[in-house]
């Protein structure tokens, strides 16, 4: 392990990272339980907008506006508050993952959607649709750069054996490093960021909405409803 860290350099990282999460393309109207008429929903929204106080602008939204600032919670806080096992964590601490492009997030998330959810539940032979939301999040940190180390330590990109990665993650978390930069396992041309401390993440913004459709052994990804954007054969999303 020490020989690996001896070879690492820091990447002075200051750019947006894309995070792809489960969401809804169209949310439910808050007033639809009061009336069956959409026109009356609009009237209720207008009245609410006229009477409620101006939005509160907090310098610490995660503390002062937990209900108002849903984007912060969904795009940044969730993995730190809901810890789970992942490539760089055994589940005892949270890790936030993002990618350099929407395309890379699709390859990464399609793998976990198919293998971690659909196939385990026995749904791989059905037509299943999942709605996703992609956020752009600013990341400003000195990240440990694992991109060149994979040539000497190929297990950093092993598709299913996470032992080495979790050892790296445990040390990074224990010593207080903000995160790391690595190559994508699911899309060789892509890169991923794993962040261990939310303080280096800020300014979450909605980037796009996606639909994933499992259909005939393929995962069809749509940016616009009904128009295929990326199509993946389930055999290419890896184990």
N, C-alpha and C positions, 0 to 999 in steps of 0.2 A: 504493500500500500504506500509506504513512504517513497519508494522509487517512482511510483506514478505521480505523486504530488511534487516530487523534485522536478518533473518535466513540465509542469503546468505554468502558464503565464496568466496574467490578468487581462481581461478584455474590458476596456473602458467603454461601457455600453450605455448609450443614450438614444433610444429610439422606441417607437411603438412596437408592441408585441400583440399578436392576435390570440384571443381566447374564445374557444368554441364550446358552448354549453347547451344543454337541453332547454328549450323554451317553447313558447307558443307563437305562431305567426299572427294570430288575431286573438286579442284578449277579450274577455267577457265584459260587457258594459255593466257598470256599477249600478245602474238604475233599471235594469231589465226585469227585476223582480217587482217593480212598482207599476209597470204598465206593459202591455203587449205592443204599443205603438212606438216605433223608432223615432218619430217626430217628437214625442213627449220625452224620450230619453235626452234628445238634444236640448230641449227646453230646460230640463232639470240640470243638465251640465252647465248651461248658460247661467242659470240662477245661482248655482254653486260657485261658479267663477266670479260672480259679481259680489257675493257676500263674504267669501272666505278671505282671511287676511293675506297680504302679500307673502310670497314664499320666503322662508327664513334661510339666509345664506350663512352657513356655519363654517368656520375654519377647520373644524374637526367633525365632518359629517358622520363618520362611523360611530361617534359618541353621541352627538346632539341630534341627529336626524335619522335614527335607525329605520323608520318607516318611510320617510320622505325619499331618502337616497337609496332606492332599490338597486340602481346600477352599481353603486360601490359594493354593496353586499354580494350581488350576483356575480360581478366581474372580478372582484378581488378577494373579499373576505371569506367566501364560502369554504374553500379547501382548508383554510387555517382553522375554521371553527368546526368543520366536519372532517376529521382526520380519517384517512383510509390508506390501505396499502397501495403502493404504486412503484414505479421503476426505481425511484430514489428514496423511498420511505417504507419502513416496515409497519407503518400505521401508528407509531407512537408520536409522530409529529406531522404537521401538515406541509405539503409542498404544492405550490402553484405552478401550473404548466401553461406555456404559451408558445406560439410559433411565429416565424418571420413573415408568413403569408397565410392567407385564407386557404390556399390549396394544401399547404402542409397540415393545417388543422383538420381538413377534411380527411386526409389519409390516416392521420392519427386517430381521430374520433370514430371513423368508420370501422377501424379495427376493433376498438373497445366496444362499440355498439353491437357489432355482429358477434364477436367471440365472447365478450363479457356479459352480454344480455340475451340476445336472440337465440344463439345456439345452445347456451346453457339452459334456457327455458323451453327448448324444443320448438322454437318458432321459425327455424331456418327455412322451412318449406312453405311458409305462409307469405302473403303480401302484407308487409308492415310499413307504416309511415311514422317518421319521427320529425318533429320540428326543432330547429336549432337556431340559436342566436349567436352572432360573432361580435365580440367587443374588441375595440382597439384600446390598449392600456399603455400608458407611458411607463417605461422602465429606465431608471437611472441608477446604475450601480457598477462597481468593479466586480465583474463576474469571473470565476475560475473557468478557463477556456479548455474544454476537453476535446475540441474538434480535431486536433492533430494527434492526440493521445490514442485515438481509436486504432491507428495503424499498429501500434505495439500492444494495445490492450483491446483486442476485438470484442471481448465479452462486454465492453461498455455499450455495444450495439446488439447484444444477443437478443433475439426476438422474444424469448420466454424466460431465460435464466437471469434473474435480477440480483444475484448474490453480490457480484462486484459493485454494481451500481448502488445497492443499498448500503454497502460498507462505505462507499464514497459519500453518500448522502448523510449517513450517521455522523461521519467526521465533520462534514461541512456544518451540519446543524449544531453539533456539540461545540465547535469552535467559533460559531457566530458569524460565519461568512454569509453574505446576502444571497448567493445563488451561483448558478453555473450556466455555461453555454455549451451546447453539444449538437452533434448531427442528429437528424431525424432517423429513427429506425424504420419507419413506415414509408418515408419518401426520401431517397438518398440525396436528392438535390436540396432538401430543406434543412432547416436548423430549428432547434427548440431551446427554450429557456426554462430552467427550473429555479424557482425563487423560494427561499426558505424564510424570508422575513418580509411582511407586507409593506414596511416603511419605504421600500424602494419602488413601489408601484403607486401610480396616481392617474388622475384624469381619465376615468373609463368613459368611452364613447361607443355608441352603437355603430357598427360597421355594416353589417348586412344580416339578412335572415335567410336561412337555408331549410330545405326539406330533404330528408333522406327517405328513399323508398326502396325496400327490399322486394325485388320482383324478378322471378325466373333466374335465380342464381346471380343476380347483379344488384349492386347498390347504385341507384340513380339519384344524383344530387342536383337539386334545382335551386337557383337563385330567384327565378321568377316562376310562379306556379305553372306547371304544365310544360316547362321548357328545360330539357336536360342540359346541365352545365358540365358535370363530371360524371362519368360512369365507371364503376369499379367492378371487376369480377370478384366474387367472394373468395376465389382462390388466390387473389393477389393481395388480400389485406393481411395475410400472414397469420401465424398461430399466436 
